[in-house]
Amino acid sequence: MLKDRRLRKMAWIVLVLSCLCILLAYIRKEPEGAAVPAVTPTPGDEPKDPRPSTQLEQLIQSMMPTPVPLPAAWEQIAGARISVLPRRLKDMDVIVLEKGEGYGEAELWLEELPTTRQISVTISGIRGSALSDGQVKRIAKGTYYEGTPPTPTPTPIPTPTPANKDASTPVPSAIPSISPSDPYYVWQNDMVKGIVTTQVLEGDGSLTQTLLLTLDKTYVYYLYEDEFNYYIALIRPKDVYGKIVVVDAGHGGIDEGTLVAGREHMEKDINLDIVLRLKELLDAQDGIKVYYTRTTDWKPSLQQRVDLANDVEADFFLSVHCNSNETRSLNGTEVLFDSRQDEWEEMNSRRFAEIILEELDGYSGFLNRGLVPREHNLSIIKYAEVPVALVEVGYLSNETDLGLLIQNQTRQRVAQGLYQAILHGYEEMEKSGIEAEKKE
Ligand SMILES: [Zn+2]
């Protein structure tokens, strides 16, 4: 009897551990921004829980096929009472797309657009009508919502009075507030902030619909499907990934950056090329989730770039730029940082910037010009709430630096140095974490 129980326990542990291995492998392989196909859960199937083994107990629990009562918010989801939903889904924030007639052969794909906090959901092979906004349902913090979210009523911004106009203290900017009578008020917990749908009639008579959903935050998405609905479960990145980095290629799109070297060598292109080389290196390693503000030639706003880093609570926020100056003799690498983070105990902006300089110095081919505190007039640095560094690789206005910057070999070395800097940064964080533990 005892032997039996032990064997059963062993079998459970083996089963759980192998599931974890598969899950970890799955998570690591998932490429950034890639489309994720929906999976149909079989009865008793569970969401691909990406949490590490510290939550082993919970995982074992959630794998048990025990029936659980559905929260009241689920009552308005078609089929939710009779379909076999993965148990954990019932405790999560979920977007539910209700299928109509003719969705038997339909397939759903999801593309993440983290910089704009959007997801693009494409459903192909529809043999009926496209989804209406009303069929976009969701459960957020235990409350049910459906349809188009209302637009908030603009709140008037108070104008400065003559009394404080001349005062030396700046007028505090109005804190946006929504009055309880605004229909938007009750919707503030809703994660969906906008729905835009487009549809295309295919040659075979089927319909392909794309829903562009604007959300309140950046999430990691897990997809499920049954005969009634598609389910998109939302998890915050920090609950999934142990290490998160945000990499920003400066400028882009209509913003070409410094044009001192002419249109042949635009700053935005050099920044992006270095970042794509860095991406290749980061893609080849395991364990660090990286969000890129852009991987193509478009212009995210400065606010969107820094918001992404703050929203995902990045361990490091790296922005890549090139410099220019009227004094053409100026050359070399500078790293801009936020000295206000100096008081932070563990990793901070200054230390991250120092590490970058250490890794690039003597390797990238550029002169080391040192650190530059720039917290007051540079949005990316000013508003970052995470260790931030803005590297100005070299001067496009300097002949020697330009000669280096237009070489693939140099860009590769810079990318390699930045890659080493990120790894080095994590090593230091781990070391200080271990030392802090020892002190306790
Ligand atoms: Zn720049």
Boltz pocket constraint, residues with backbone or C-beta under 6 A from the ligand:
constraints:
  - pocket:
      binder: B
      contacts: [[A, 250], [A, 251], [A, 257], [A, 258], [A, 267], [A, 320], [A, 321], [A, 322]]
      max_distance: 6.0
